[in-house]
């Protein structure tokens, strides 16, 4: 249902269609007037005006409200800045805290490993050294064993290095209560800031940048508002000029549409019917400053009325046919269905309708439900 009207227009006695929607009339006129580029320019200016007005509105709050907001922003910013946060420090501190809390267990483990490698009477390095010495006799006679002795020697050197590194690590594994307290306090501060300003240090620092920008905007809001007001005045002048150009193109197109449709109505044996395009000035909107509506009078004694108010289904179908013939290039819908467009018509008038449908069929896919041979014969 939402996309159907873009594909098929049904012109029947009781069916609504695109032509009967007043909202579409301005689009038909614009398409006919080839005002696409001008309309795009207008819409761009209109969009900029709305954005500028919105920004000005956001800057317009009383001074006491500005000061309250500024105090809050500065307090939050000071709280973050005074913490001197560094990305990655939380992970480092957490790891260090874990080591401190388990330092005794780690020290015992390290000492045991050192004893096994190098410290005891019987240790891994001593065994490896004995193996190297024992293998030296075989290595002097067998090149393959010489390679194995080299490999064992390399393992011995690496084991001795690891033993020294473990010993050094164990010797430095002493922490005082003050260091533990400092780390816990720092982690608590980071956790507190995370609950208020972001789920990570990176997010907190990013939020601080946002706060700085907000402070700057408020501190210079008066200057910014004056600057925006100037821009707004210039944009409104441009919009007015563009809207006037659009109106001129639309009026010129409307005159041609009126003339063309009235000629088509005469051709369709509807000399008493008059068609007009009503253009009224309105407030600036997204598509210009004009209100446009297709008007029709089926009685010479009556004034023009909105097209949607036409009572007779047969008249409506033929009027729509006349309009479609003139606007066929302006309507993007590719398939037109005319349901009993010949109601109340016969003879010469029916033949005229058939000719118009045939002409329209050169540009669109036309489907017609008819009881008259004058129309069917032209399919």
N, C-alpha and C positions, 0 to 999 in steps of 0.2 A: 504493500500500500504506500509505503514511504517513497519508493523509487518509481512506481508505476507512472505517475504523472510526467516523469522525465522521458518516458519511452512512448507512451500512447496518449493522445487526446481523444476523448469520446464526445462527439457533438450529437446529443440526443435531446428529446423533448424534455426529459426530466433530469438529465445528467449535468452536474457541475463540471466545468473544465477550466483550464488555465486562463482563458480569456475573461471568465467571469470573476476572477479574483482581482480585486482592485490593486492589491499589493504587487501584482505582476505587470500592471500597465506601464509603470515607469521603466521596467526592464525592456519591454517591447519597443518603447519610444527610443530608449538609449541605443538598443541594438540597431534599430532602423537608422538612427542618426549617426551611427559609427563613432560613438563618443567614448569608446572603451578606454583609450589612453588618458583622456581628460578625466574620466571618472576614477581611474586608478590613481591619478595625481591627487584628485580631491580626497579620496579615501585615505591616502597616505598622510596628507596634511591633517585631516580630521582625527586620525588615530594619534598623531603626535600631540594634538591639542588635548585630547582626552588624557594622555599620559602626563602631560605637563600640568593639567588641572589637578590630577590626582596627587602629583608630587607636591604642588603648592598647598593642597588641602592637608596633606600629611605634615607640612611644616607649620601650619597655622594652629597653634595651641597657645593658651595664655602663658605669660611669663612664669607664673608660679608653678605651673605644670612642667614647663621646660626645666626649671631649676630643680624640681623634685626628681625628674627623670635623670638629669645630669648628675645629681648627687649619687643616685643609685648606680649609674653606669661607672662613675669614677671609683666608688667603693669596691665594686666587683673587679674593676681593672687593677686597682691597687692590691687587692687580695691575691690576684693571680700573679702580677708582676713581682710582688715582694717575695714570692715563693722561689723565684729564679729556677723554674723547672727546666730540665734538660731531657730531651727525648731519649728513651732507653734506660734512664736512671732507675726507674721503678724495678725493672727486671734485674738489674745489677744488684740493687739493694736487697731485693727478695732472696737472690741467690746467696749473698753474703750473710744475711740473717740466718738462713738455713744452715750454713757452714758453722756460724758461731754457736747456734743452739745445739749443734751436734759435734762440737769441737773435740770433746773428750772421746767420743766413740771413734771419730776420724783419726785422732792421735794414736789411740790403741791399735787401730787397724794399720796405720802407717808404720808404727814401730814394729809390729809383727811382720809386715811385709819386708821391712829393711833387714830384720834379723834373719829372715829366711833367705834373702838375697845375698847379704854381705856381712851381717854382724855376728852371727853365731859361730861356734867352733866348726860346725858342719853347715855350710851354706851353699847356695846355688853357684855363686861365682867361684868358690873354691873347687867345687866339683867340676865345673866347666874348665877351670884352669888345669886341673889334673887330667881331664880328658884330652885337652890340647897337647899337654906334655907327653902323655902316653902315645898319642897318635903321631907324634913327630918322627918316631923311628920308621913307621910305615910310610909316612909322607916322603921321607928321603929316598924311598925305593919305588914308590908308586905315585904317578902323577894324579890319578883319580883321588887317592887318599890325601894328597897335598891340597886338592880343591876343598875336600871335606874339612880339613884342618883349618883352612882359611875361613870357611863358613862358620866353624865353631868359634874361631878367634873373634869374628865379627859379632857373634851372639854374645860372647863374653864381654867385649867392650861395651856393647849396648846395655847389657845387664848391669855392668858397673856404673854406667851413666844414669840409668834409671834409679839405681840404689842411692846414688848421691842426690838426685833430684828429690826422691822421696824423703831422704834425711833432711834436706834443706827445707822442704815444705813443712815437715813435722816440727822443725825448730822454730818456724815463724808462725805456728798455729796457736799463738797466745793472744787473747783479747781481754780487754778490761770491761767492766760493767758500763763504764761511760760510753764506750763505742757502741755497745749493744743498745743502750738507751737512745743514743742519737739516731741510729738507724730506725728504730721502732717509731720514734717521734716523726722522722722524715716520712716514713711510709704512711703514718696516720694522717699527716698533713696532705699528702698526695691523694689518699683515699677520700678525705673530706672534700677536697677540691673537685674530685671526680663525681661525687654525688651532686654537686651544684652546677658544674660547668661542662661536663663531658665524660665519656666513658674511658678516655685514655688521655695521656699527656698531650699527644698530638692534637686531639679534639679541643682540649682546654686552651692550648696556644692559639689554635685557629679561632676559637670563640673570643679570645682576647683581642685579636685583630679586628673582629667584627665590632666589639665594644669600642675600640679606638675610632673606628670609622663613624659609629653612631655619635660619639662625643664630638668629633669634628663637625659632623652635620648639624648638630644642635648649636654648637658654639658659633658656627657661621651661617645659621639658618636665616638670619635677617638678610645677609648679603645674597644668599642663594635664592631666597624668595623674590628679592628685587630683580635678580638676574632672570629668574623664570617668568616673572610678570612681563618683563620686556620681550622675552621670547614669545610669550603667549599673545601679546598684542600684535607682534609681527606675523605670527602664524594665523591669527584671526583675519588679518588684512588679506593675506594670501588666500585663505579659504573663501573669503567673500568674493574676491576677484575670480577665483576658479568656479565658484557657484554661479556667478553671473554668466560666465562663458558657457557653462553647462545649460543654464536656463535658455540662453539664446539658441544653442544647438537644438534643444528639445522643442522650443517653440517653432523653429523652422521645420523640424521633422514632423511635428504635430500638424502643421498646415498641409504638408504633402500627404500625410496619412489621411486626414479628413477628406481632402480632395479625391484621393484615390479610392477610398471606401465608398464615398457618395456616388462616384462614377460606376463602381461595381454594383451598387444597390440598384441604380437605374437599369443597368444591363440585366439584372435579375428580376426585372418587372416590379421593383419596389420604389417607384418614384416618390411616394409620399413619406418614405422613411428618411430621416436625416441622422447623420452620424457626426459627432464632435469629440474633440479631445479637450477636457477641462484641465488647465494648468493653474494652480494657485500657489502663491508664495507661502512658505511655512517656516518654522524655525529650522536651524541647521540640523541635519540628520546624517546618518552614515552614507546616504546616497545623494546628498544634495539638499537644496532648500525648496524643492518643488513637491507638491502633491499633484499626482496625475491620475485622471480617471476617464475611462471611455464612456461617452454619453450617447443616448439614442432617443429619438422621438419617432413614434410610428404614426402620429397624427399631426398634420400641419398646424392644428390649433393648439397643440400642447408644446410646452417647453421641453428641452432636452432633459432626460432623466438617466440615472446610472444604468448601464447595460444590464446589470444583474436583475433589474426590476421589470424587464420585458416579460409579459405574461404568456404570450402565445409561443408554444414549442416550435411550431413551423416557422414563425418569424425569426425566432432565436437562431434556429439552424441556418437559415439563409443569411441572416446578418453576420453570424460567425463565419460563414463561408466567404462573404465579401471581405471581412476583416482579414481572414486567413490568407486570402489571395494576395492582399497588399502586404501583409506582414510575414509571408511565408519564409522569407530569408532571415527574418529576425527571431523566429521561434525555433529553438534548438530541437524540439520534439520531432522525431522522424516519421511517426505513424499517426495518421488521422482517421478516425472512424466517424462517419456521418450516419446516424441512425434515423431513417425515415425523414430525410431532409426534404422529401417531396410532399410532405403532409399539406393538404389544401392547395396543391399546385397542379396545374395540368397544361396541356397545349404548349404554346410557345415558351412560357415561363419555365416549364420543365426542361425544355431543350436548352435553354440558357444555363440552367443550373448544371446540366450535364456537361456543357462546354467548359464551365468554370472548374468543375471537378477534374475534367480531363487536363486542363491547363495546370491546375495545382498538382496533379499526379506526375507532372514532369519533374517536380522538385521534391515531392514527398511520396511516401507510401500511403495511398488513399484506399480505404475500404468503405464501401457504401451499401447500406441496406435500403433497397428501393422496390417500389411496386410499379414503377413507370418504365416502359420500354425506351422512352426518349433518353433516360439516364443510363439504363443498363446497357444500351447499344454502344455507348462510348467507353465502356470499361476497357 
